């Protein structure tokens, strides 16, 4: 049971299955199982590719770590040379010491650029290797999930699962009644037929609320009956020429 932010006039809390429906479609293992099936490969080959990708990541991480240390050292030398040159830069006349400081700064900048030029491609290669490692390890998990599912399958279990699945489909619909109308679910699973049928001859109406995001107001919610919605649909068909 989930209580909404506003208290309803009937003082009923809302029983919601919407979140459960949403989680059903977020099956991470199923996605990678399908990816493994699309590759048309064996689990052994996928495991080898995952191992190679991990080794490549480890090797590149060592190289990148070493280059980053070198770059940090070169940047420190460049900073010291820059501070030294600025001391002589304020003087009006150019001296030999100032020329030497500028030469040292230029060499430090050049050394920094060389190391950075080597480091940038290595970092790009490391990112690509990590992406490949994630891909192959995820496919390997999908392959293991498929293998586990295949082992659990059997003729008896399959028939039992089909029966349970058929039973589940019949019970999946969330039925709204006049005694239990404060329910929430996805549109394709929400059954309001009993509300529409039982409201005939009574002072009750089934309305559908829609949100219109306007220009001046943040949003406007209006309620319409089923007949009003049908009239809008028919008018759209006439105007669109369908």
N, C-alpha and C positions, 0 to 999 in steps of 0.2 A: 504494500500500500504506500502510495506517495501522496503527501499533502501538497497542494499547490500554494502559491503565494497568497492568493485571495480566497477568502472563505466563500463558498457557494451558498446561495439562498437556501438550498435543501440541507445544508450542513453535512453533506456527504463528502468523504474523501474520495480521491480518484484512484481507481485500480488500474495501473498502467503496465502494459506488456510491450510498450514501444521500445524501451531500452534493450529488452531481451531480444527482440527481433533484429535490432541494429547490430548486436554483438554476433549474431549468427552468421553474418556476412563478412566478418573480420577474421576469417580462418587463415592464419599466416601459413600454416603447414600445407594446406590445400593448394595455395598458390604455387609454392615451390615444388610440390608433387607434380602438378601439371607442367611446370617448367622442365622438370626432369623427364617426364614422358615425351615432351616435344623435342628434346635433344636426341632421342632414340639412341641412348648410350647405356653403358652398364654402370653399376654402382662402383665397381672397382676403378674404372677409368675416371669417374667423377672424384673419387677419393684421391687418386694420383694428382689430378689437376688442382685440387684443394691444397694438397701438401706442397706442390710446387709453388703455388701462390703464396703460401705462408712463408716458405723459405725465401722467396723473392722479397717479401716485405721485411723480413729480418735483416737481409743483406743490405737493402737500401736504407733501412733505419740506421745501421752502423755508419754507412757512408755519409748520410745527411748529418748525423750527429757530429762526425769529425769535421765536415765542412763548415758547420755552424760555429764550432769552436774557432776554426781558422778565421772565419768572417768576423767574429767578435774581437779577436786579437787585432786584426787589421783595422777595424773601426776604432779601437782604442788608440792605436798608433796615429790614425788620421785625426782623431780629436785632439791629441796632444800637439801634433804638427800644426793644426789649425789655430789653436790657442797661441802657439809660439809665433806664428806668422802675424796674427792680429796685433801683437805687441809692437812689431816693427812697422806695421801698416800705418799707424797713426803719425809717424814721423814724415816730415815734408820731403826730406832728401832720401833718395834710395841708397842703401849701403850694401856692402858685400854680405853682411849678416842677414839682411832682409832677403837678398837673392837666394842665399843658402836655405833660409826658412821656407821660401816659396817653392824651391826645388824639392825639399823634403815633403812638403804638403802635396805637391803634384805626384810624386812617386807613391805616397801613401794612398792617394785617391785611386791611382792606377792599380795598385795591388788589391785594393778593396773591390774594384770593378771586376778584376779577373776572378777572384774567389766567388763573387756573387754570380758571375756569368756561368760558373760551373755548378753552383748550388741550385739555381732556379730550375734547370732541367731535371736535376736529381729529385727535387721536391715534387715536380710534376709527375715523374716516374713513380715516386712513392705513393702519391695519391691514386694513380691508376692501379698500382699493385694492390693497394688496400681495397679498392673497389672490386678488383678481380677476386681477391681473397674472400670478401663478403659474399660475392655471387656464388662461387663454387662451394663454399661452406653451407650456404643456404640451400643450394641444389642438393647437396649431400644429405642435409636434414630431410628434405623432401623425399629423397630416395629411400631413406631409412623409414620414414613414415609410411611410404607406399609398401615397402617390404613387410612392415608390421601389419598393415591392413590386409595384405594378401594372405598372410599366415592365419589371421583371425577369421578369414572368410571360409565358409563351408556351406554345403547344401542346406543342412538343417538350420544353421545360423542365418543364412540368407533368407529362407522362408519366414523365419521368425522375425527378422528385421523388416521384411516387406509387410508383414501383418502389423507390426508395431508402427511402421511408417504410415500405413493406410489409416490406422486408428488415430494416429497423431494428426493426420490431415483433417479428419473429421472433427477433432477437438480443438484444432488450432484457431478457428474463428472466434473472435471476441464478440459475444452477442450482447447488445444493449437493449434493455427492457425498461418499461416505465418504473419498475421497482428498483432497477439497477442501471440507470442511464448515465451515471458519471464514470464512464470508462474511457480509456485512451489506448489506441493502438495504431499501427500503420493502416492506411486507407484500404489496401487490398485484403486485410484481415478483419476489418471492422464490419459487423453485420448489424444494420439498423432496420432490417425488414420488419421486425416485430414492432418497433416504434411506429413505423408508417402504417402498418396494418391495424394496430390497436387504437390509433388516434382517430379513426373515422367515427363520426357521430358524437365526438366528445369535444370539449373546449380545449383541445391540445393541438399543437402544430409542431412539426419537425422542421427545423430551420438549419441551414448550413452557413457558417460564418466564414467570411473571406477577408483578407487584409489588403488594403489598398495603400501603397506607399506614395503619398502625394508630394507636392512641392513645398507647401507652407507647413503642413503638419507632418510629424514624424510618421504616423500611421493612423489609419481609420479602419475600424472593424464594423462590418455590416452583416446582418443576418437576413437570409433569403430562404423562402420555402422552396420545395422541390419543383413546384409549378413555375415559380419565377425563374429558377435556373434553366428549366426547359425552354421558357420563352426567350431567354438570352441566347441560348444555343441555337434555337431556330432562327432568330434574327441574324445571328452571325452567319449561318449557312446561306440565308437569302442574300445578304450583302456580299459574301465572298463568292457566290455563284456555285456553291457545291450542290 
